[in-house]
Amino acid sequence: MIPQEKIEAVTRGLQEAFGVTTFEDIRMLTKGRSGALVHRIVIGGSPFLLRIVTRAQDPTCPDHFACMKAAAEAGLAPRIRYANIADRIAITDFVESVPFPRAEALVRMPAVLRILHGLPPFPGRAHHLNTSCMFLMNRGPALDGFIQRFHAANFLPRNESERLFNWHQQLLAAYPHTDSDMVSSHNDLFKPDNILFDGRRVWLVDWEAAFLNDRYADLAVVANLLVTNEAEESLYLQEYFGKPPDSYQLARFFLTQHLAHIFYTMAFVFMSSATEPVNLCEDVPDFRDFQRRLWTGEINLESKEMKIAYAKAHWNQLLQDRQQTRFEEALKIVSR
């Protein structure tokens, strides 16, 4: 179960952390879509989580280990029992999770994000792929290359593709870049598997995508999972900012959600490896219902079919958002 080339490193970690060279039980965890190998191991009758990063040339590994350590010290991530950047091995406490009621998460998650965003600045990711929706705001070769590949692959009918890119250019021109909103971010919380609740505390896991980013990116993707109406949006943002959100904060938040719909439409059509144009207006799931089922674990995004369904759900919400006067108003507010 553990790759042969990693056995020595894992043994070294067990010896240093627990004074043993083997474990009593091991089980691979298939829930979640991390690029690492993740196992539940039992030592001395207690469960722990063993994480093995398999990408040997991953230049972000030292950064994500540092981010995980900072989060653990702040009580946001499980306690680290052992971490070795050279071996790309980490052992942490194992969280026995229970269902996280959406109504409770609506209040608790913005408080968790406020603590996370208040941590000392994480490393940036100027030279590596930004895996959040803010990737679409980072002008440069990486963005240009992604857009060129998307165009060339003809994933979408021409008229839908043109609308998507026109809306992206509109946001790219108007969205503000402010240093005060660049904060320590998780960047992978659109996956509810990375949010664990043990009945008392909330834990964030899988820090491979963590880096310094716009605060509204984490806020938007978590809200997509939890917020269903304007009243809940106001409550969610008030819990984060510590006071009712002002017009500028509401505008930034709405535009970032809009950007997220564009990003996840493109990204999940791309990841589905579609061999012919995807009709985004056919068999479209309701966005709120899809996110509710994703939150409760009724569905996941592993299959090609579900990836396409997820893209369609975001596209459908994007179309609804474009029909609101709020979009043009938000653009005017942030432009000022």
Helices and strands as residue ranges (DSSP letters): G 4-6, H 7-18, E 25-28, E 37-43, E 46-52, H 61-73, E 80-84, E 89-93, H 102-117, G 133-137, H 141-153, H 158-174, G 179-181, E 182-185, G 192-194, E 195-197, E 202-204, E 211-214, H 215-226, H 230-241, H 247-271, H 287-296, H 304-322, H 325-335
